[in-house]
Amino acid sequence: MKILVINAGSSSIKFKLLEMPSEILHCEGMVERIGAKNALLKYSKGDKHLEATMEVLTHKVALEKITGYLLDREIGVISDTREIDAVGHRVVHGGNRYSKTTLIDREVKDQIREFSPLAPLHNPHNLEGILMTEQVFPMAKQVAVFDTAFHQTMPVKARKYAIPNVFYAHHGIQAYGFHGTSHKYVSERAMDYMKHPKAKLVTIHLGNGCSITAVSGGKSMAHSLGFAPSNGLIMGSRSGDIDHSIIFYMVEGLGYSLKEVNRILTNESGMLGLTGNGDLRDIEARAENGDAECILALEMNAYRIKKYIGAYAAVMNGLDAIVFTAGIGENSSKIRKLVCCDMEYLGIVLNNASNNSRSKDLREIQTDHSKVKVLVIPTKEELEIAKQAYQLLV
């Protein structure tokens, strides 16, 4: 079964065409920096690797570019769209309606649209990917894999907010959790690698969107993102945790509308708001050259992560390993070093030489006398999505 996986993030689209259940990879690629004139498109087929910089201002344009590569006579992998049996889509917010992988129909699309205000940087792009692939691959089954599903195991005490009960009981206001596909994949890899099915883990997904999860025995117990994917860690353009009194002050004291405040906290804050740049690679380069704003932003970013690691170790009454994953988690030795420094009390001691390794495989980066393992595990959300789609359809 040929399954095309579309993983549309807030500023990127990753894609893979996989043969299931053999997991043979036909091609893969991604479009980064969507919305910019210097967006980067990568495409790989076997030993052929292409890379191009171009203007890609919308997710729709990015999807059109991807489809063109798949069908290209020289570098493509299909000659007819009917060769695609299914398209698996990452969908960020499924609310309390969807806790499992689901075949997409009109009702599902309406629900994804309905949940869009809760995930404004993601659900609209997820839905756009669904609508476009329905047109391009009309014979393929469309499958939604929800980010929120993995976190259904969080106990009520971890997902319920301290507001009147009616909002939880009748309006579904609770912490749902996100990046579930990634946290599920890397936590399972970590447990298999450690041969410890009851391991207490803190999995740290760091990309343009960031989240951190307490995973005990393979189950999500606590998670930094809540009702919508906006709180918790400092992200590319999202503020993460913020005193809600600031919102009222911005509206009542500074004259901003609620719509403007939402835009600021969602699209203009985080690392972008602190430095004027939302790309961590550029921020780290500026910090190396002594840029004080960028140095402080990196320190703030790491400080927030350290707070959550400590909190989640307390929640689980122990910690066997922390796991870094996703674009920043896998590639930024700087962030990993800032996070792990001065953590000896929790038994975390980083090996700088291992941390600076550019290996793309699962690896340990702690010292021999570190009580807690520090793992870097490349996330394979697309493979996890393909697995779940295949399991649904067979």
C-alpha positions in Angstrom: 0.0 0.0 0.0 1.4 3.4 -1.1 0.7 6.0 1.6 1.6 9.6 1.1 2.1 11.4 4.4 1.5 15.2 4.6 2.8 16.9 7.8 1.9 20.5 7.6 3.3 22.7 10.4 3.0 26.3 11.1 5.9 27.3 8.7 6.8 24.0 7.0 5.4 20.9 5.2 7.2 17.6 5.5 6.2 14.7 3.2 7.0 11.1 2.6 5.8 8.4 0.3 6.0 5.1 2.0 5.2 1.5 1.0 3.4 -0.1 3.9 3.7 -2.3 5.8 7.3 -2.8 4.6 8.1 0.8 5.4 10.0 1.2 2.1 10.6 4.9 1.5 10.0 5.9 -2.1 10.7 9.6 -1.6 10.7 12.4 1.0 11.2 16.1 1.4 10.1 19.2 3.0 9.4 22.9 2.4 10.8 25.2 5.1 10.3 28.8 5.8 6.9 29.0 4.2 5.8 32.6 3.9 9.3 33.8 3.0 10.9 34.7 -0.3 13.8 32.4 0.5 11.8 29.3 1.3 13.9 26.1 1.1 12.6 23.0 -0.8 14.3 19.6 -0.3 13.5 16.5 -2.2 15.1 13.1 -2.0 14.6 9.9 -4.0 17.1 7.2 -3.3 20.6 8.7 -3.9 19.2 11.7 -5.7 19.0 14.8 -3.5 17.6 18.1 -4.8 17.5 21.4 -2.9 16.2 24.8 -4.1 15.5 28.2 -2.7 12.4 29.9 -3.9 9.5 32.2 -3.0 6.8 30.1 -1.3 4.3 32.5 0.4 1.5 30.0 1.2 1.0 26.4 2.2 -1.0 25.9 -1.0 1.9 26.9 -3.1 4.2 24.5 -1.1 1.8 21.6 -1.7 1.7 22.4 -5.4 5.5 22.3 -5.6 5.5 18.9 -3.7 2.9 17.4 -6.1 4.9 18.6 -9.0 8.0 16.7 -7.8 6.0 13.5 -7.2 4.8 13.5 -10.8 7.9 14.7 -12.4 9.0 12.4 -15.3 12.7 12.4 -14.3 12.8 12.6 -10.5 9.2 11.7 -9.6 8.0 8.4 -8.1 4.6 8.0 -9.6 3.2 8.4 -13.2 -0.4 8.6 -12.2 -2.2 9.9 -9.1 -4.2 6.7 -8.8 -1.0 4.9 -7.6 -1.5 6.6 -4.2 -3.7 4.4 -2.1 -4.0 6.7 0.9 -2.9 10.1 2.2 -2.2 10.4 5.9 -2.5 13.8 7.4 -1.2 15.2 10.6 -4.0 17.2 12.2 -3.1 19.2 15.2 -6.4 19.7 17.1 -9.1 17.1 17.4 -10.7 18.5 20.5 -12.5 15.9 22.6 -14.2 14.5 19.5 -11.3 12.6 18.0 -9.0 10.4 20.1 -8.1 7.9 17.4 -6.9 7.9 13.8 -9.9 8.6 11.6 -11.0 8.2 8.0 -11.8 11.7 6.7 -15.2 12.6 5.5 -17.2 15.8 5.3 -18.0 15.8 9.0 -14.4 15.3 9.9 -13.4 18.3 7.7 -16.1 20.4 9.3 -14.8 19.5 12.8 -11.2 20.3 11.8 -12.4 23.7 10.6 -14.4 24.2 13.8 -11.3 23.6 15.9 -9.2 26.0 13.8 -9.6 28.9 16.2 -7.9 26.7 18.8 -4.9 25.9 16.6 -4.8 28.9 14.1 -1.3 28.2 12.9 -2.0 24.6 12.2 -5.5 23.3 11.6 -6.2 25.7 8.7 -3.1 24.4 7.0 -3.9 20.8 7.9 -7.3 21.3 6.3 -5.8 22.9 3.2 -3.6 19.9 2.8 -6.6 17.6 3.0 -8.7 19.6 0.5 -5.8 19.9 -2.0 -4.8 16.2 -1.9 -8.5 15.2 -2.3 -8.3 17.0 -5.6 -4.9 15.7 -6.7 -5.4 12.1 -5.5 -9.2 11.6 -5.8 -9.0 7.8 -5.5 -6.9 7.8 -2.3 -8.3 7.3 1.1 -7.7 10.4 3.3 -6.8 9.7 6.9 -6.4 12.1 9.8 -3.9 11.4 12.6 -4.6 13.8 15.5 -1.8 15.3 17.6 -4.2 15.3 20.6 -4.7 11.5 20.6 -1.5 10.5 22.5 -2.4 12.8 25.4 -5.7 11.2 26.2 -4.0 9.3 29.0 -3.3 12.4 31.0 -5.1 12.2 34.3 -7.9 14.6 35.0 -5.8 16.4 37.6 -3.3 17.2 34.9 -5.7 18.3 32.2 -8.4 20.1 34.1 -8.1 23.9 34.7 -9.1 25.5 38.0 -12.1 27.3 36.6 -15.8 26.7 37.2 -16.7 23.0 36.5 -19.2 23.9 33.8 -16.5 24.9 31.4 -15.0 21.4 31.6 -18.2 19.4 31.7 -20.2 21.3 29.1 -17.7 23.2 26.9 -14.8 20.8 26.8 -12.3 23.4 28.1 -9.2 21.4 29.2 -5.6 20.7 28.3 -5.6 18.5 25.2 -1.9 18.4 24.4 -0.2 18.4 21.0 2.8 17.0 19.0 1.4 13.7 20.2 2.6 11.7 17.1 6.2 12.9 17.8 6.1 12.3 21.5 4.6 8.8 21.0 7.2 7.9 18.5 10.3 9.0 20.4 9.1 7.8 23.8 8.6 4.3 22.3 12.0 4.4 20.6 13.6 5.4 23.9 11.9 2.6 25.9 12.9 0.1 23.3 16.5 1.4 23.2 16.8 1.4 27.0 15.0 -2.0 27.3 12.9 -0.3 30.0 9.1 -0.4 29.2 8.3 1.4 32.5 10.8 4.2 31.9 10.1 7.7 33.2 10.9 10.1 30.4 10.7 13.8 29.6 10.4 14.1 25.8 11.3 17.6 24.4 10.0 18.4 21.0 11.7 21.6 19.8 10.8 23.1 16.4 9.0 26.3 15.4 6.4 24.9 17.7 7.7 23.4 21.0 6.3 21.1 23.7 7.5 18.9 26.5 5.8 15.8 27.9 6.1 13.6 31.0 5.8 10.0 29.8 5.7 7.2 32.3 5.5 3.6 31.0 4.6 4.8 27.5 1.7 7.0 28.7 1.5 10.8 28.6 1.1 12.0 32.1 1.6 15.8 31.7 2.2 18.1 28.8 3.1 21.8 28.3 0.6 22.7 25.6 -3.0 22.9 26.7 -6.3 23.9 25.3 -4.6 25.3 22.2 -0.9 24.9 21.1 0.1 28.3 22.5 1.3 28.0 26.1 4.2 26.2 27.7 7.7 26.6 26.1 8.9 29.7 24.2 8.4 29.0 20.5 9.3 30.5 17.1 6.5 33.1 17.1 4.4 32.1 20.1 4.9 33.4 23.6 4.4 30.2 25.6 3.4 30.7 29.2 2.2 34.2 30.0 0.3 35.8 32.9 -3.2 36.1 31.6 -3.5 39.5 33.4 -1.2 40.8 30.7 -3.9 40.2 28.1 -6.4 42.2 30.0 -3.9 45.0 30.5 -3.1 45.1 26.7 -6.8 45.4 26.0 -8.0 47.7 28.8 -4.8 49.6 29.5 -3.1 49.8 26.1 -6.1 49.8 23.8 -5.4 46.7 21.7 -8.3 44.7 20.5 -8.6 41.0 21.4 -7.8 40.1 17.8 -4.6 42.2 17.9 -3.5 40.6 21.2 -4.1 37.1 19.8 -2.1 38.0 16.7 0.8 39.4 18.8 1.0 36.4 21.1 0.6 33.9 18.3 2.5 35.4 15.4 4.8 38.1 16.7 6.1 36.8 20.0 8.4 34.0 21.1 11.9 34.1 19.6 10.6 36.3 16.8 9.4 38.9 19.3 12.6 38.8 21.4 15.0 39.0 18.5 13.1 40.1 15.3 13.9 36.7 13.8 12.0 33.4 14.3 14.6 31.1 12.8 16.9 29.7 15.6 19.8 29.1 13.2 20.0 32.8 12.5 19.5 33.7 16.2 22.4 31.4 17.2 24.6 32.9 14.6 23.9 36.4 15.9 24.5 35.2 19.4 27.9 33.9 18.5 28.7 37.4 17.2 27.8 38.9 20.6 24.2 40.0 19.9 22.8 40.7 23.4 19.2 40.2 22.5 19.9 36.8 20.9 22.0 35.7 23.8 19.2 36.5 26.2 16.5 34.9 24.1 18.5 31.6 24.0 18.9 31.7 27.7 15.2 32.4 28.3 14.3 29.6 25.9 16.5 27.1 27.8 15.4 28.4 31.2 11.8 27.6 30.4 12.6 24.1 29.3 14.6 23.5 32.5 11.7 24.5 34.6 9.4 21.9 32.9 12.0 19.2 33.3 12.2 19.8 37.0 8.4 19.9 37.3 7.9 16.7 35.4 10.5 14.8 37.3 8.6 15.8 40.4 5.3 14.7 38.9 6.6 11.3 38.0 8.7 10.9 41.2 11.7 10.1 39.1 13.5 10.5 35.8 15.3 7.9 33.7 16.0 9.9 30.6 15.3 13.2 28.7 14.8 13.0 25.0 15.5 15.9 22.6 13.8 15.7 19.2 12.4 17.7 16.2 14.3 20.2 14.1 15.9 22.2 16.9 16.1 19.4 19.5 18.0 17.2 17.0 20.3 19.8 15.5 21.0 22.5 18.0 23.9 21.5 20.3 23.7 25.0 21.7 20.2 24.7 23.1 20.9 21.2 24.4 23.9 22.5 26.3 22.0 25.5 27.7 19.2 23.2 28.9 21.5 20.6 30.5 24.0 22.8 32.2 23.6 23.1 36.0 21.3 20.1 36.2 23.5 17.9 38.3 21.0 17.9 41.1 18.6 16.0 38.9 21.4 13.6 37.8 21.8 15.2 34.3 25.4 15.7 33.2 26.1 16.4 29.5 29.1 15.1 27.5 30.1 18.1 25.4 31.9 16.0 22.8 28.9 13.7 22.3 26.6 16.7 22.2 28.5 18.3 19.4 28.3 15.2 17.3 26.5 15.6 14.0 25.2 12.1 13.8 21.6 11.8 12.6 21.0 8.5 14.5 19.7 7.9 18.0 22.5 8.7 20.4 23.4 9.3 24.0 25.0 12.5 24.9 25.4 12.3 28.7 28.6 11.5 30.6 29.3 8.0 32.0 28.5 9.1 35.5 25.2 10.9 34.6 22.4 9.2 36.4 19.9 10.3 33.8 20.3 9.4 30.1 20.2 12.3 27.7 19.1 11.0 24.3 18.8 12.7 20.9 16.2 10.7 18.9 15.2 11.9 15.4 11.4 12.0 15.3 9.7 10.2 12.5 6.2 11.6 12.7 5.6 10.7 9.0 6.4 7.0 9.6 4.2 7.0 12.7 1.3 8.6 10.7 1.8 6.0 7.9 1.7 3.2 10.4 -1.5 4.4 12.0 -3.1 5.0 8.6 -2.2 1.5 7.4 -3.5 -0.1 10.6 -6.9 1.8 10.2 -7.3 0.7 6.5 -6.3 -3.0 6.6 
